[in-house]
Amino acid sequence: MERRLSVVETTIHAMTFRLRSMPKNTLKISCFLLTASFIFLLTTCSGSSPQHIFKKESSYFMALHAADQNDGLNAMRLFKEGLGKGNDITRRRCAEALTQLGNVRERVEASKYLVSQWNDDNALLVACTELSRNAEYSLIILYTEHIDILGSPNELVKLRLDAMLQKNDSRFENDLFFWMMGRALSSDHLEMYEKYLNFIAESKRQNSEEIPEETVQLGFSENSPIKPISLDGQEEELDLTLNQTLMDYRVTVFRKRYYAAFNQIMSVFGLCKAEGVEIPPLLVSDMGKASLYGTTDYYAAAFQFDRIARQLEGEAQFFAYFYAGRLFDKTGRYPGQAISRFKYAMDATQIESRYDNALWYLLNTQLRTSTNDIIASLKTYCNTMHEKSYFDDFFESLSVLLLSHQQWQDFYNVWQIIDGKSSEETFCKYAYIAGRLLEDGLIKNETGLQTREAVAAFTRVLSGGSDLYYKVLALERLNVRDKDFIETTLCAPVSERTIQVNPDADRLLGGYAAFGFPQKIYSEWLAHRSQMSIEASMQASQFLNGCGTYNKSFHVQSLRIAARTKNSATEKIPHKLLELSFPRFYNDLVEAACKENDLEESLLYALIRSESFFDAEISSSVGAQGLTQLMESTAADIARKLKIPNYNILDPAINVRLGAFYLKELIERSDSAEALALFAYNAGLTNVREWVRIAKRDWSATGKKAHQPTGISMDLFLETLPYAETREYGRKVISAAAMYNWLYYNKTPADTVRELMTND
């Protein structure tokens, strides 16, 4: 039996392999990375060296090492060696790498080989990119002959079209028109269309100079007849000028020149009708966008789309009725007409995502009309929702509406309707809130046994696919203190979907760790995460966690892998994965800041995790910066109070200290209500005070005993906050604080919830 080496012995092997020719100033970092990588390996493997453990795949990893040392010849030799052994993924990576090495002939041959072995869109994209650099346009056309122009990556389609234009392929205009009219436009479309226009201009210039026909290289005439492929797959005679008109129109909308596009709607529509051309559905969609943003006479525009819709069929008719509905809704005066048009749109489409989109708009329009109408629509259409999670934000808005207006019985009725029909996350949220309303005697059920039904609702939250926040709150309402039960609840699978684990993907990440390539792990994990085992993802996260000691970007990558793996787990979540999902990075800084400001460490960790995901260099779109996401003006004010004359807001030590002081100050100014301080950290203290004033006023009308400090209980108060960002922020920080306390500070989730959310 083969002897397992000690950590020290294995580390020596690793150093010998990886540190050869390594600059001295990187020695310390590399030693640590390799030590960490082999600790990782020894938990799952045995062997005397990375090459021994990864026998078949070792050529690939050794080739990467050679490439790192700028040893191109050795890298090529090892990548070629790797083509004949190893698993499918490493062989493919070797083939991809070879398209970037050697002389032109060698790169072209490598591209041919890649396509011959893996003839999918990703392989074609890699190969054709290199072939394009070397002007191998005929090969690109050949290799992309059977790609799906409406389904393949736009970058790949653009490479094909560019090659066709370069080779004067007679099918170019057909394929360009099909691509331009059949997909949402992108920068790739715009770039290719501009090349087409330049080609047309050059053709005109050459013709105007009366160059003899035999010398003309670009052979399309402006008025030459072509047979563009229509979106239903049929071919029809059409002048280039019409094709160009339709493509021009789509580009005009893409460039957000809505006023010009709005004024062209009827002329473009009339031109298509006169030529007997079926109007592409996405062209109608662009006309709708032009109407929404290119005019203020929404009522007239809505009737215009009504007239257009009656002349269309299928998906084109869907868009006409859909935008008629949106335009009627935008008038702010005709909700009935808007709702009816959304229904017509739902009837016109055969595409599930479009049906859901129209239904979403229908329901959101009713948020501004009548609760009874919403409940009636939910009874009618809940069973027809295809992508249930698509409607989560609608149910969030509906929840705020009903709770803010104290329509508690209606909330309960909605909960009853959506059982098994909404997403599991939405249903569990409604279950928790309904349980709280039953507890507080704000609603009545048919049996009159409110407490029993409330307990059943909280139990349903714990057993279902609930968001972590509502699980934590349900544990508090049921006063769960049993350690095993809490562990079972918090480690329960999140998703019911099945995963087909690819052991080659698992092994690839292990190889990157073993050979000391942490920089490759996160991108490969993203590429293969749907096929990764939970164990491999956890070990990759743990490895990057260790690497973060010398490069903080690996800390962020470690957390992202752990959090995403936890949030999509299809099996029991290992306790270690929870620790990786709620790490204590910058522990010395957090500990010092908490001591200085008399804060719970769990709360500051939770705030940092929610604000920045421990990315010390992150800046938000509004200018908040660093680990605790402070605005420059706030940081400057706090620095003056702390007598810090010169500071760098992105310095983790400074940022954490300032953020902790600011949080403590908000707690004091919120009468020690920590939850209110958290809301204020996100939305501002002035807003929170106004929300509290309104909540107290509204609660007083119920005649029930008031909760402190908000009248209504803090958990229900959070659900009424008018800012969606603040509601979500509160949920994240409170649930994260509960997890930190449970994982590291021997407090149950119930303890944390009561400390943060009750002042009674």
Rosetta blueprint (number, residue, H / E / L):
1 M L
2 E L
3 R L
4 R L
5 L L
6 S L
7 V H
8 V H
9 E H
10 T H
11 T H
12 I H
13 H H
14 A H
15 M H
16 T H
17 F H
18 R H
19 L L
20 R L
21 S L
22 M L
23 P L
24 K H
25 N H
26 T H
27 L H
28 K H
29 I H
30 S H
31 C H
32 F H
33 L H
34 L H
35 T H
36 A H
37 S H
38 F H
39 I H
40 F H
41 L H
42 L H
43 T L
44 T L
45 C L
46 S L
47 G L
48 S L
49 S L
50 P H
51 Q H
52 H H
53 I H
54 F L
55 K L
56 K L
57 E L
58 S H
59 S H
60 Y H
61 F H
62 M H
63 A H
64 L H
65 H H
66 A H
67 A H
68 D H
69 Q L
70 N L
71 D L
72 G H
73 L H
74 N H
75 A H
76 M H
77 R H
78 L H
79 F H
80 K H
81 E H
82 G H
83 L H
84 G L
85 K L
86 G L
87 N L
88 D H
89 I H
90 T H
91 R H
92 R H
93 R H
94 C H
95 A H
96 E H
97 A H
98 L H
99 T L
100 Q L
101 L L
102 G L
103 N L
104 V H
105 R H
106 E H
107 R H
108 V H
109 E H
110 A H
111 S H
112 K H
113 Y H
114 L H
115 V H
116 S H
117 Q H
118 W L
119 N L
120 D L
121 D H
122 N H
123 A H
124 L H
125 L H
126 V H
127 A H
128 C H
129 T H
130 E H
131 L H
132 S H
133 R H
134 N L
135 A L
136 E L
137 Y H
138 S H
139 L H
140 I H
141 I H
142 L H
143 Y H
144 T L
145 E L
146 H L
147 I L
148 D L
149 I L
150 L L
151 G L
152 S L
153 P L
154 N H
155 E H
156 L H
157 V H
158 K H
159 L H
160 R H
161 L H
162 D H
163 A H
164 M H
165 L H
166 Q H
167 K L
168 N L
169 D L
170 S L
171 R L
172 F H
173 E H
174 N H
175 D H
176 L H
177 F H
178 F H
179 W H
180 M H
181 M H
182 G H
183 R L
184 A L
185 L L
186 S L
187 S H
188 D H
189 H H
190 L H
191 E H
192 M H
193 Y H
194 E H
195 K H
196 Y H
197 L H
198 N H
199 F H
200 I H
201 A H
202 E H
203 S H
204 K H
205 R H
206 Q H
207 N H
208 S H
209 E L
210 E L
211 I L
212 P L
213 E H
214 E H
215 T H
216 V L
217 Q L
218 L L
219 G L
220 F L
221 S L
222 E L
223 N L
224 S L
225 P E
226 I E
227 K L
228 P L
229 I E
230 S L
231 L L
232 D L
233 G L
234 Q L
235 E E
236 E L
237 E L
238 L E
239 D E
240 L H
241 T H
242 L H
243 N H
244 Q H
245 T H
246 L H
247 M H
248 D H
249 Y H
250 R H
251 V H
252 T H
253 V H
254 F H
255 R L
256 K L
257 R L
258 Y H
259 Y H
260 A H
261 A H
262 F H
263 N H
264 Q L
265 I H
266 M H
267 S H
268 V H
269 F H
270 G H
271 L H
272 C H
273 K H
274 A H
275 E H
276 G L
277 V L
278 E L
279 I L
280 P L
281 P H
282 L H
283 L H
284 V H
285 S H
286 D H
287 M H
288 G H
289 K H
290 A H
291 S H
292 L H
293 Y H
294 G H
295 T L
296 T L
297 D L
298 Y H
299 Y H
300 A H
301 A H
302 A H
303 F H
304 Q H
305 F H
306 D H
307 R H
308 I H
309 A H
310 R L
311 Q L
312 L L
313 E L
314 G H
315 E H
316 A H
317 Q H
318 F H
319 F H
320 A H
321 Y H
322 F H
323 Y H
324 A H
325 G H
326 R H
327 L H
328 F H
329 D H
330 K H
331 T H
332 G L
333 R L
334 Y L
335 P H
336 G H
337 Q H
338 A H
339 I H
340 S H
341 R H
342 F H
343 K H
344 Y H
345 A H
346 M H
347 D H
348 A H
349 T L
350 Q L
351 I L
352 E H
353 S H
354 R H
355 Y H
356 D H
357 N H
358 A H
359 L H
360 W H
361 Y H
362 L H
363 L H
364 N H
365 T H
366 Q H
367 L L
368 R L
369 T L
370 S L
371 T H
372 N H
373 D H
374 I H
375 I H
376 A H
377 S H
378 L H
379 K H
380 T H
381 Y H
382 C H
383 N H
384 T H
385 M L
386 H L
387 E L
388 K H
389 S H
390 Y H
391 F H
392 D H
393 D H
394 F H
395 F H
396 E H
397 S H
398 L H
399 S H
400 V H
401 L H
402 L H
403 L H
404 S H
405 H L
406 Q L
407 Q L
408 W H
409 Q H
410 D H
411 F H
412 Y H
413 N H
414 V H
415 W H
416 Q H
417 I H
418 I L
419 D L
420 G L
421 K L
422 S L
423 S L
424 E H
425 E H
426 T H
427 F H
428 C H
429 K H
430 Y H
431 A H
432 Y H
433 I H
434 A H
435 G H
436 R H
437 L H
438 L H
439 E H
440 D L
441 G L
442 L L
443 I L
444 K L
445 N L
446 E L
447 T L
448 G L
449 L L
450 Q H
451 T H
452 R H
453 E H
454 A H
455 V H
456 A H
457 A H
458 F H
459 T H
460 R H
461 V H
462 L H
463 S H
464 G L
465 G L
466 S L
467 D L
468 L H
469 Y H
470 Y H
471 K H
472 V H
473 L H
474 A H
475 L H
476 E H
477 R H
478 L L
479 N L
480 V L
481 R L
482 D L
483 K H
484 D H
485 F H
486 I H
487 E H
488 T H
489 T H
490 L H
491 C L
492 A L
493 P L
494 V L
495 S L
496 E L
497 R L
498 T L
499 I L
500 Q L
501 V L
502 N L
503 P H
504 D H
505 A H
506 D H
507 R H
508 L H
509 L H
510 G H
511 G H
512 Y H
513 A H
514 A H
515 F L
516 G L
517 F L
518 P H
519 Q H
520 K H
521 I H
522 Y H
523 S H
524 E H
525 W H
526 L H
527 A H
528 H H
529 R H
530 S H
531 Q H
532 M L
533 S L
534 I H
535 E H
536 A H
537 S H
538 M H
539 Q H
540 A H
541 S H
542 Q H
543 F H
544 L H
545 N H
546 G H
547 C H
548 G L
549 T L
550 Y L
551 N L
552 K H
553 S H
554 F H
555 H H
556 V H
557 Q H
558 S H
559 L H
560 R H
561 I H
562 A H
563 A H
564 R H
565 T H
566 K H
567 N H
568 S L
569 A L
570 T L
571 E L
572 K L
573 I L
574 P L
575 H H
576 K H
577 L H
578 L H
579 E H
580 L H
581 S H
582 F L
583 P L
584 R L
585 F L
586 Y L
587 N H
588 D H
589 L H
590 V H
591 E H
592 A H
593 A H
594 C H
595 K H
596 E H
597 N H
598 D L
599 L L
600 E L
601 E H
602 S H
603 L H
604 L H
605 Y H
606 A H
607 L H
608 I H
609 R H
610 S H
611 E H
612 S H
613 F L
614 F L
615 D L
616 A L
617 E L
618 I L
619 S E
620 S L
621 S L
622 V L
623 G L
624 A L
625 Q E
626 G L
627 L L
628 T L
629 Q L
630 L E
631 M L
632 E H
633 S H
634 T H
635 A H
636 A H
637 D H
638 I H
639 A H
640 R H
641 K H
642 L L
643 K L
644 I L
645 P L
646 N L
647 Y L
648 N L
649 I L
650 L L
651 D L
652 P H
653 A H
654 I H
655 N H
656 V H
657 R H
658 L H
659 G H
660 A H
661 F H
662 Y H
663 L H
664 K H
665 E H
666 L H
667 I H
668 E H
669 R H
670 S L
671 D L
672 S L
673 A L
674 E H
675 A H
676 L H
677 A H
678 L H
679 F H
680 A H
681 Y H
682 N H
683 A H
684 G L
685 L H
686 T H
687 N H
688 V H
689 R H
690 E H
691 W H
692 V H
693 R H
694 I H
695 A H
696 K H
697 R H
698 D H
699 W H
700 S H
701 A L
702 T L
703 G L
704 K L
705 K L
706 A L
707 H E
708 Q L
709 P L
710 T L
711 G E
712 I L
713 S L
714 M H
715 D H
716 L H
717 F H
718 L H
719 E H
720 T H
721 L L
722 P L
723 Y L
724 A H
725 E H
726 T H
727 R H
728 E H
729 Y H
730 G H
731 R H
732 K H
733 V H
734 I H
735 S H
736 A H
737 A H
738 A H
739 M H
740 Y H
741 N H
742 W H
743 L H
744 Y H
745 Y L
746 N L
747 K L
748 T L
749 P H
750 A H
751 D H
752 T H
753 V H
754 R H
755 E H
756 L H
757 M H
758 T L
759 N L
760 D L
